[in-house]
Amino acid sequence: MFFCTKAGEVFYTDYWPYLVLLIITGFLQVMALTTWKVRVFQMRTATLSAIILIAFQGWLVYDFISTHNTPVFHITAVFPIVAAILDFLAARSILADEMLVRSADRLRAAKRKKK
C-alpha cells in the first residue's frame, strides 16, 4: 500500500495517519517474521498486527463511504483485510507449533525421569 493510490492521484502515504499505521504494521510483521526463536512473542506480534490491520480496514471503509458521493473502490482497499487474515493464520500455526514443542519437551522430561 506504500506505492498504491487511494483514489485518482492520491496515495495512501499522503495522509500521515495512514502512513503511521502502514509503518507500524509493517514493522510488526517484520518483527513477527524475524523472531522465530521466540514463538510466543512472534504469535503476539502477528496477532497485534492483525488487529491493527482490521482497525485500519474499518477506517478505510468509513473513509471511502463518508468522503465520496459515489464510493470509489480500488482493489488496494482490500489489502489490509487480506494481510490480517494471513496474520491470524500465521498466529494460529505458531500456536500449534508451540504446543507441539511443549508436548515434546514434556515427553522428553518424562523419559528422563524414568532413567
Secondary structure, DSSP 8 states (H G I E B T S, - for coil): -TT-EEETTEEGGGSHHHHHHHHHHHHHHHHHHH-TTSHHHHHHHHHHHHHHHHHHHHHHHHHHHHH-SS----GGGGHHHHHHHHHHHHHHHHHHHHHHHHHHHHHHHHHHHH-
